Amino acid sequence: MARTVADAAALLSVVAGPDPADPVTQLDADRPKVDYARFLDRHGLRGARIGVFRQYFNDAKTDPEVKAVTEEALHALQQEGAVLVDPFSIPDYDAMERSWTAATFRPI
């Protein structure tokens, strides 16, 4: 979690890269460090199409505060130029969701 996208980019710049305790990440040890902040674009949301999957969060079980914060975030995205596809839906989502169980997921 981060307060801003700039904070998240700064954090990613620090934590991305090889881990001395992980041999798999050593395969990329020669790669130069990346400053992810250089990819920040103040107007990066302009024209971005973002689907609003209301089936997931807009039901009687959802906390009203969560709904309110979500609506505020959606409004902020629009203010920054994003195009909301609202609502975005997945056909037969309710039936699909009911069929999910913990047994569906396998440990890696």
C-alpha atoms as a printed R data frame, in Angstrom:
    type eleno elety resid chain resno       x       y       z
1   ATOM     1    CA   MET     A     1   0.000   0.000   0.000
2   ATOM     2    CA   ALA     A     2   1.109   3.521  -0.715
3   ATOM     3    CA   ARG     A     3  -0.328   6.993  -0.332
4   ATOM     4    CA   THR     A     4   0.323   7.928  -3.940
5   ATOM     5    CA   VAL     A     5   1.340   6.383  -7.231
6   ATOM     6    CA   ALA     A     6   4.652   8.231  -6.909
7   ATOM     7    CA   ASP     A     7   5.237   6.559  -3.529
8   ATOM     8    CA   ALA     A     8   4.433   3.158  -5.045
9   ATOM     9    CA   ALA     A     9   6.860   3.789  -7.925
10  ATOM    10    CA   ALA     A    10   9.607   4.795  -5.498
11  ATOM    11    CA   LEU     A    11   9.009   1.680  -3.419
12  ATOM    12    CA   LEU     A    12   9.049  -0.565  -6.479
13  ATOM    13    CA   SER     A    13  12.344   0.986  -7.585
14  ATOM    14    CA   VAL     A    14  13.858  -0.038  -4.240
15  ATOM    15    CA   VAL     A    15  12.441  -3.555  -3.897
16  ATOM    16    CA   ALA     A    16  12.608  -4.691  -7.536
17  ATOM    17    CA   GLY     A    17  15.646  -6.675  -8.484
18  ATOM    18    CA   PRO     A    18  17.594  -9.716  -7.438
19  ATOM    19    CA   ASP     A    19  17.328 -11.176  -3.953
20  ATOM    20    CA   PRO     A    20  20.592 -12.717  -2.719
21  ATOM    21    CA   ALA     A    21  18.591 -15.454  -0.981
22  ATOM    22    CA   ASP     A    22  16.657 -16.388  -4.147
23  ATOM    23    CA   PRO     A    23  18.695 -18.095  -6.872
24  ATOM    24    CA   VAL     A    24  15.981 -17.595  -9.494
25  ATOM    25    CA   THR     A    25  16.210 -13.806  -9.194
26  ATOM    26    CA   GLN     A    26  19.974 -14.042  -9.634
27  ATOM    27    CA   LEU     A    27  19.314 -14.847 -13.291
28  ATOM    28    CA   ASP     A    28  18.543 -11.140 -13.750
29  ATOM    29    CA   ALA     A    29  21.338  -9.862 -11.497
30  ATOM    30    CA   ASP     A    30  23.037  -8.152 -14.456
31  ATOM    31    CA   ARG     A    31  20.020  -6.034 -15.344
32  ATOM    32    CA   PRO     A    32  20.374  -2.351 -14.598
33  ATOM    33    CA   LYS     A    33  18.269  -0.855 -11.802
34  ATOM    34    CA   VAL     A    34  15.056   0.744 -13.015
35  ATOM    35    CA   ASP     A    35  13.685   3.995 -11.656
36  ATOM    36    CA   TYR     A    36   9.964   3.359 -12.046
37  ATOM    37    CA   ALA     A    37   9.178   6.993 -11.235
38  ATOM    38    CA   ARG     A    38  10.399   7.932 -14.722
39  ATOM    39    CA   PHE     A    39   7.358   6.147 -16.166
40  ATOM    40    CA   LEU     A    40   4.869   8.271 -14.236
41  ATOM    41    CA   ASP     A    41   2.609  10.328 -16.457
42  ATOM    42    CA   ARG     A    42   0.447  12.975 -14.803
43  ATOM    43    CA   HIS     A    43  -2.104  12.588 -17.594
44  ATOM    44    CA   GLY     A    44  -1.780   8.831 -18.011
45  ATOM    45    CA   LEU     A    45  -5.456   8.128 -17.369
46  ATOM    46    CA   ARG     A    46  -6.708  10.273 -20.237
47  ATOM    47    CA   GLY     A    47  -8.654   8.000 -22.539
48  ATOM    48    CA   ALA     A    48  -7.973   4.854 -20.483
49  ATOM    49    CA   ARG     A    49 -10.986   2.530 -20.551
50  ATOM    50    CA   ILE     A    50 -11.668   1.053 -17.126
51  ATOM    51    CA   GLY     A    51 -14.368  -1.546 -16.540
52  ATOM    52    CA   VAL     A    52 -16.469  -1.103 -13.399
53  ATOM    53    CA   PHE     A    53 -17.395  -4.595 -12.237
54  ATOM    54    CA   ARG     A    54 -20.355  -3.671 -10.044
55  ATOM    55    CA   GLN     A    55 -21.465  -7.299  -9.718
56  ATOM    56    CA   TYR     A    56 -18.484  -7.783  -7.431
57  ATOM    57    CA   PHE     A    57 -18.982  -4.928  -4.980
58  ATOM    58    CA   ASN     A    58 -22.501  -3.592  -5.352
59  ATOM    59    CA   ASP     A    59 -24.676  -5.936  -3.317
60  ATOM    60    CA   ALA     A    60 -26.425  -5.957   0.056
61  ATOM    61    CA   LYS     A    61 -23.394  -7.487   1.815
62  ATOM    62    CA   THR     A    62 -21.012  -4.699   0.822
63  ATOM    63    CA   ASP     A    63 -20.241  -2.191   3.560
64  ATOM    64    CA   PRO     A    64 -21.769   1.215   2.692
65  ATOM    65    CA   GLU     A    65 -18.452   2.932   3.431
66  ATOM    66    CA   VAL     A    66 -16.702   0.668   0.935
67  ATOM    67    CA   LYS     A    67 -19.327   1.556  -1.665
68  ATOM    68    CA   ALA     A    68 -18.899   5.271  -0.960
69  ATOM    69    CA   VAL     A    69 -15.103   5.136  -1.221
70  ATOM    70    CA   THR     A    70 -15.388   3.129  -4.435
71  ATOM    71    CA   GLU     A    71 -17.744   5.703  -5.949
72  ATOM    72    CA   GLU     A    72 -15.346   8.499  -4.943
73  ATOM    73    CA   ALA     A    73 -12.476   6.657  -6.603
74  ATOM    74    CA   LEU     A    74 -14.509   6.132  -9.776
75  ATOM    75    CA   HIS     A    75 -15.349   9.830  -9.844
76  ATOM    76    CA   ALA     A    76 -11.655  10.717  -9.400
77  ATOM    77    CA   LEU     A    77 -10.724   8.403 -12.293
78  ATOM    78    CA   GLN     A    78 -13.257  10.166 -14.519
79  ATOM    79    CA   GLN     A    79 -11.974  13.577 -13.428
80  ATOM    80    CA   GLU     A    80  -8.519  12.498 -14.603
81  ATOM    81    CA   GLY     A    81  -9.865  11.558 -18.032
82  ATOM    82    CA   ALA     A    82 -10.582   7.847 -17.714
83  ATOM    83    CA   VAL     A    83 -13.525   6.454 -19.655
84  ATOM    84    CA   LEU     A    84 -15.545   4.175 -17.379
85  ATOM    85    CA   VAL     A    85 -17.259   1.166 -18.895
86  ATOM    86    CA   ASP     A    86 -19.991   1.155 -16.281
87  ATOM    87    CA   PRO     A    87 -21.204  -1.374 -15.639
88  ATOM    88    CA   PHE     A    88 -18.900  -4.026 -16.975
89  ATOM    89    CA   SER     A    89 -20.403  -7.479 -16.556
90  ATOM    90    CA   ILE     A    90 -19.402 -11.079 -16.922
91  ATOM    91    CA   PRO     A    91 -22.186 -13.302 -18.250
92  ATOM    92    CA   ASP     A    92 -23.286 -15.952 -15.743
93  ATOM    93    CA   TYR     A    93 -20.943 -14.516 -13.105
94  ATOM    94    CA   ASP     A    94 -23.311 -15.314 -10.210
95  ATOM    95    CA   ALA     A    95 -23.525 -18.981 -11.180
96  ATOM    96    CA   MET     A    96 -19.796 -19.135 -11.759
97  ATOM    97    CA   GLU     A    97 -19.088 -17.571  -8.361
98  ATOM    98    CA   ARG     A    98 -21.343 -20.080  -6.588
99  ATOM    99    CA   SER     A    99 -19.364 -22.935  -8.149
100 ATOM   100    CA   TRP     A   100 -16.048 -21.750  -6.672
101 ATOM   101    CA   THR     A   101 -14.739 -23.602  -3.665
102 ATOM   102    CA   ALA     A   102 -11.446 -23.658  -1.845
103 ATOM   103    CA   ALA     A   103 -10.846 -27.031  -3.488
104 ATOM   104    CA   THR     A   104 -10.728 -25.247  -6.860
105 ATOM   105    CA   PHE     A   105  -7.354 -23.773  -5.988
106 ATOM   106    CA   ARG     A   106  -4.215 -25.917  -5.929
107 ATOM   107    CA   PRO     A   107  -1.097 -25.154  -3.958
108 ATOM   108    CA   ILE     A   108   1.901 -24.449  -6.156
